């Protein structure tokens, strides 16, 4: 937590976080447009934010995209705020959000991609199996992910209540065992007018005896879906991490990936 406070102590780094809060997934060039300093200096500030886990950097081709990771700040809030004035602060936030909604225009705004990073003390093949084995996903996710995981194959996020119903369906786009899995993600398979499905990428990067797992969720249809997955992915991945590191899942209700149940 010391690294988080150190990162937040600098006004330039707070400004960078504000920029990413307004528009996630920006490149270094885009972030530099709002700062009167050299690119090298901005890079140094971003590296400190990445080291504090406040920003996640994802490489796309020759560019690096930067995403806000609010989890460390949420942990600070949980430690020093939630047990004291949380009800009153929630009420204030609700009034603020309502006022902001009234001030918004009817013009649609793009929904930024969602990126989440976690570190797991396990091997890359263990993490891959946890992502693709139906029995394991049923254990920590509450749904069984069923597929042969070959490019072009279908996959289903099936309930474990015996009904066999799939709350999410999709196609496998890319498979690079044990480092990269890309799938389409349709959380409204029974909708009368389904839109384009979103896309989820799992990137497994081993480092010594731990693994860095990056989940990127793209092509989100609206802010409601982004809010739902922003609550869901951390819960799912925390459960996955606990299962691989301790053999036990966390004592909480598993997240259901369907928008109707999130």
Order of alpha helices (4+ residues) and beta strands (2+ residues): alpha-alpha-alpha-alpha-beta-beta-alpha-alpha-beta-alpha-alpha-beta-beta-beta-beta-beta-beta-alpha
